[in-house]
Amino acid sequence: MPRIRGSRDAPSRGPHLVAGRATILLYAVLVAALVAVVTVAVSLGTATLAARDVWHVIFSHVVGDTGGLDPLQDQIVWDIRLPRVLVAAVVGAALSVIGVSLQALVRNPLADPYMLGVTPGASFGAVLVMASGSTALQGLGVTGGAFAAALLTMIAVFVIAQRGGRLTDTRLILAGVAVGYLAVAATSFVQLQTSPNQLAGIMFWVMGSLAGTEWADLRVPATALALGITWLLTRGRALNALMVGDDAAAGLGVDVHRLRRQLLVVTSLMTATVVVVAGGLGFVGLVIPHITRLVVGAEHRRVLPASMLVGAVFLVLVDLAGRTVNRPNELPVGIFTAGIGVPVLMWLLLRARQREGA
Amino acid sequence: MRLEFEDVSIDIGPARIVSDVSLRIEQGEVVGLVGPNGSGKSTLLRSAYRVLRPVGGAALIGGESVWDMSAREAARRRAIVTQHTVLDAAFSVREIVAMGRTPRKGAFDRDTEHDHEVVERALDDVHMSWAARRSFATLSGGEQQRVLIARALAQEAGLLILDEPTNHLDVRAQFEILDLLRNLRMTTLTALHDLDHAVSYCDRVAIMAEGALVAEGVPAEVLTPELVHDVFGVRAVLDTHPITGRPRIAVASAGAQRTDQY
């Protein structure tokens, strides 16, 4: 590949739009954006509330003084909308973080929990536990079943995709899609066996939805996200090293096999907790990390927190669209993530090809 | 930091790729590892990367087997520049070099002023400071190779292992890399595909063929026409380089004759 010498003279353009100290500012902007979209998402709906009222209700609950609240407003904000909006934020954040981790794990920007079959696998595990009369399976709990199935799916995909210890792009994606389809089919089968009329249930596992989420749905995925992102940040340097190749990472002192195994478990666990509350949501883990890297570059100690915030903002907005554009009917949030995700993905692929061709 | 291969044998799948190689690189030496493609050079090096575990023998760094130490400890003793890295990820040059600090940092350590100094010094040593903010992917092959050497320097290890660092580079960039490696004055083991590079830049050369070490020693003494013919299947003549006055090796196809026309 011949290159023209004298690139020295080319304008010194960094790979990131935001670097160094400006990153802190970016986090601040993203946190502010998250607060803003949460406020908007809680305000809007069949009954539209003022932002001031929304915060009044939230504040009253936080300080534990709910006596003077309008019962209707209280119910709309605290019982119906806020838990759902927060679950959307957590799910969007978690899926983005999972996407970043998987992309480092397989060193492939196309990795996404849905495409690698992990999300469908987790759905299958969850449905199997719910449908099963077996007390052994019930003992696992729905999240436990989803986690076990997600882990097994991911291992299966890796075993199918690897050849002589190496993972090639095409084989990985093909294996992920194939195993994913199998899991979707199995999920639908189990669902139809147990409740033949519940087609809507199948839609949840295939497309994902945040309808009807409650406070109880928040704790497990939020805990998993907090633990996951903390652990991943301590592995930020190792994840960077993993991006430059297995041998190079080993040269930098990263125990590549152990790190991969750990990533496998952490991403499976996070995916399972997300799938149980939000179903089979796709594309968030693919699109958000891409967009975030365009802004902050590839360094994981920046990409992880930034993607987490961008993903949270994104899914809150998307879920808001899902429940407002076609009122009073609600559209599953997965339709929007796919509807936004696919064009963005195609745009990114075209851009990448143009840059290679240039 | 001394590097020793002690009776190293490596299998990949059912095949024996390296058999019974013993080789010692002393403190301060630059040793070239040469041999035809598939002779097991990279495989031998990967045992020192702590990637391939030998079925027999061991790679020792500072007198200790790399498999008896953690991956981190190994990376504090030796740095590696692997063969031709293709990287799509949007890392800046400085970020790539900063990765060299990985084995020196704990999970909760932040980058310190010292880390920044080490990184800047490494960039300066390879004359790439001007590109610190640039995207690694936009550099030329030779520039990328220099950055990867800077990353190795940032590890502050006593030993440098390189796998064909001049591969895919244009001729000027090849000499820039080789001059740089000589000037670093580090204990260095480097696989090389060009015999002349081994002759003109290495203190010693080790020659591999079909997984075994067939000769080692001072290049101008070891690379005899007979040995080069046996191992590489080409004719070779050692003489003096008209520009540098150092030994050089001229090679031609096995049946080559002197002719006036082609």
Contacts between the chains, C-beta under 8 A, distances in Angstrom:
chain1	res1	chain2	res2	distance
A	1	B	141	7.0
A	1	B	168	7.2
A	2	B	170	7.3
A	3	B	140	4.0
A	3	B	141	6.6
A	4	B	140	8.0
A	5	B	140	6.8
A	5	B	172	7.9
A	7	B	138	7.2
A	7	B	139	6.8
A	7	B	140	6.0
A	7	B	143	7.2
A	8	B	130	6.5
A	8	B	131	7.9
A	12	B	130	7.7
A	12	B	131	7.8
A	12	B	133	6.0
A	12	B	134	6.3
A	13	B	134	7.2
A	13	B	135	7.6
A	14	B	92	5.8
A	14	B	133	4.3
A	14	B	134	6.8
A	14	B	135	7.0
A	15	B	90	4.4
A	15	B	91	7.0
A	15	B	92	5.2
A	15	B	134	7.4
A	15	B	135	3.5
A	15	B	136	7.7
A	15	B	137	7.6
A	15	B	138	7.9
A	16	B	90	7.0
A	16	B	92	6.9
A	19	B	92	7.5
A	19	B	133	7.7
A	109	B	88	6.8
A	164	B	13	7.2
A	234	B	107	3.8
A	234	B	108	6.2
A	235	B	107	7.1
A	237	B	99	7.0
A	237	B	101	7.5
A	237	B	102	4.6
A	237	B	105	6.2
A	238	B	102	6.8
A	240	B	91	7.5
A	240	B	95	7.3
A	240	B	99	5.5
A	240	B	102	7.6
A	241	B	99	5.5
A	241	B	102	5.4
A	243	B	87	7.3
A	243	B	89	4.8
A	243	B	91	7.4
A	244	B	85	6.1
A	244	B	87	5.9
A	244	B	89	7.7
A	244	B	91	7.9
A	244	B	96	7.4
A	244	B	99	7.0
A	245	B	82	6.3
A	245	B	85	6.1
A	246	B	51	7.0
A	247	B	46	6.7
A	247	B	49	5.6
A	247	B	51	5.7
A	247	B	80	6.9
A	247	B	82	4.6
A	248	B	80	6.9
A	248	B	82	5.0
A	248	B	85	6.5
A	250	B	49	5.1
A	250	B	50	5.6
A	250	B	51	4.9
A	250	B	71	6.5
A	250	B	80	7.6
A	251	B	49	5.7
A	251	B	75	6.4
A	251	B	78	7.8
A	251	B	79	6.5
A	251	B	80	3.1
A	251	B	81	7.9
A	251	B	82	6.7
A	251	B	152	7.8
A	251	B	161	7.9
A	252	B	75	5.5
A	252	B	99	5.9
A	252	B	100	7.0
A	252	B	102	4.4
A	252	B	103	6.1
A	252	B	151	8.0
A	252	B	155	7.2
A	253	B	70	7.7
A	253	B	71	5.0
A	253	B	72	4.1
A	253	B	73	7.7
A	253	B	74	6.5
A	253	B	75	2.8
A	253	B	76	7.0
A	253	B	102	5.7
A	253	B	103	3.2
A	254	B	71	6.2
A	254	B	75	8.0
A	254	B	102	6.7
A	255	B	70	7.5
A	255	B	71	4.3
A	256	B	51	7.9
A	293	B	89	7.7
A	293	B	90	5.7
A	294	B	90	7.7
A	297	B	90	5.0
A	297	B	91	6.6
A	297	B	92	6.4
A	297	B	95	7.0
A	298	B	89	3.9
A	298	B	90	4.7
A	298	B	91	4.9
A	298	B	95	7.4
A	299	B	91	6.8
A	299	B	95	5.2
A	352	B	88	7.8
